[in-house]
Amino acid sequence: MAAIRRAKPEEAQLLSDLALLSKAQWDYSEEFILACRDALTLSEKYIEKNNVYVLEDNSKVLGFFAFVIKNGQAALDFMYLNPGFIGEGYGRQLWSHVVHRANELDIRSFTIDSDPHAMGFYEKMGAVKIGETPSTVFADRKLPLMKYEVS
């Protein structure tokens, strides 16, 4: 069974590559994916400073997530799953760890700047769309802004 653990700073490149791979599963153009590279890159410092967790099975990284606190509000800054493991229950397992860690960190609610393709997953997990937020990559693109109330 897959287990969760804190990410290591030296995994920054591995996690960044996983985020790009996961984003690319939605059939975005290569130009779009390349434009997203900076926004999906984690640094060692980011991992040291934030709550970043890895889901792994037999030492293979399956996915990861990260919480950040911005202006006193918690946000799920990253949540990515290796596309080769979609449909096997790992997304739900990763989400379960997100909620568990939120409780441990005393986070009562958090926002998600969702990819439009991932919005359905977050809705199934109990998040609700509360608006839109501007993309950090493309000025004319809006992303679904989701909120999850931790029980």
C-alpha positions in Angstrom: 0.0 0.0 0.0 1.2 3.5 -0.7 2.4 5.7 2.1 2.8 9.4 2.6 5.9 11.1 3.8 7.4 14.6 3.9 9.1 15.6 0.6 12.9 16.0 0.7 14.5 19.2 -0.8 16.6 17.1 -3.1 13.4 15.8 -4.8 12.6 19.3 -6.1 13.4 18.3 -9.7 11.6 15.0 -9.5 8.4 16.6 -8.2 8.6 19.5 -10.8 8.9 16.9 -13.6 6.0 15.0 -12.1 3.8 18.1 -12.1 4.6 18.8 -15.7 3.9 15.2 -16.7 0.6 15.3 -14.9 -0.4 18.6 -16.5 0.5 17.2 -19.9 -2.0 14.4 -19.6 -4.8 16.8 -20.4 -3.7 17.1 -24.0 -2.5 20.7 -23.7 -0.2 21.8 -26.5 3.5 21.5 -26.0 3.7 25.3 -26.1 1.2 25.5 -23.2 3.1 23.0 -21.1 6.4 24.8 -21.7 4.8 28.1 -20.6 3.7 26.4 -17.4 7.1 25.1 -16.5 8.1 27.9 -14.2 4.7 27.8 -12.4 5.1 24.1 -11.8 8.7 24.1 -10.7 9.4 23.5 -7.0 12.7 24.6 -5.6 14.5 23.0 -2.7 13.8 26.2 -0.7 10.0 25.8 -1.4 10.1 22.3 -0.1 12.0 23.3 3.0 9.6 26.2 3.7 6.2 24.7 3.0 4.2 21.6 3.8 5.1 19.3 0.9 4.2 15.6 1.0 4.9 12.7 -1.3 2.8 9.6 -1.9 5.0 6.6 -2.7 4.7 2.9 -3.1 7.8 0.7 -3.1 10.0 3.8 -3.2 8.3 5.0 -6.4 6.8 8.5 -6.2 3.2 8.3 -7.3 2.1 11.9 -6.5 2.5 14.8 -4.2 0.8 17.8 -2.7 1.7 21.0 -0.9 0.0 23.5 1.4 0.9 27.1 1.6 -0.4 29.9 3.7 -1.1 33.1 1.8 -2.4 36.2 3.6 -3.6 34.0 6.5 -5.6 31.6 4.1 -4.4 28.1 3.5 -4.2 27.0 -0.1 -3.5 23.6 -1.8 -0.7 24.9 -3.9 0.1 21.6 -5.7 -1.6 18.3 -6.1 -0.3 16.0 -8.8 -0.5 12.3 -9.5 1.6 10.4 -12.0 -0.8 9.9 -15.0 0.2 6.2 -15.2 -1.6 5.6 -11.9 -4.9 7.4 -12.6 -7.9 5.2 -12.1 -6.2 3.0 -9.5 -7.5 4.8 -6.4 -4.3 6.7 -5.8 -6.0 10.1 -6.4 -8.5 9.4 -3.6 -5.7 8.1 -1.4 -3.7 11.3 -2.0 -6.7 13.4 -1.3 -7.3 11.5 2.0 -3.8 12.5 3.0 -4.5 16.1 2.0 -7.4 16.2 4.4 -5.5 14.3 7.1 -2.6 16.8 6.9 -5.0 19.7 6.9 -6.4 18.5 10.2 -2.9 18.0 11.6 -2.0 21.5 10.6 -5.2 22.9 12.1 -6.4 24.1 8.6 -10.2 24.5 8.7 -10.6 25.3 5.0 -8.4 25.8 2.0 -8.6 27.1 -1.5 -7.5 25.4 -4.7 -6.6 27.2 -8.0 -7.8 24.2 -10.0 -7.0 23.2 -13.5 -10.3 23.2 -15.4 -9.8 19.5 -16.1 -9.3 18.6 -12.4 -12.3 20.5 -11.2 -14.6 17.5 -11.4 -12.2 15.5 -9.2 -12.1 18.2 -6.5 -15.9 18.4 -6.7 -16.2 14.7 -6.1 -13.9 15.1 -3.1 -16.3 17.8 -1.6 -14.7 21.0 -2.8 -17.0 23.7 -4.2 -16.4 26.3 -6.9 -16.4 29.8 -5.3 -15.3 31.8 -8.3 -12.5 32.2 -10.7 -8.9 33.2 -10.3 -6.5 34.6 -12.9 -3.9 32.2 -14.3 -0.3 33.0 -13.2 0.8 31.9 -16.7 -1.6 33.4 -19.2 -3.1 36.8 -18.6 -6.4 36.1 -20.4 -7.0 32.6 -18.8 -9.2 32.1 -15.7 -9.0 29.1 -13.4 -11.8 27.7 -11.3 -11.3 28.8 -7.7 -12.4 26.0 -5.3 -12.8 25.8 -1.6 -12.8 22.8 0.7 -14.2 22.9 4.3 -12.2 20.5 6.4 -14.5 18.5 8.8 
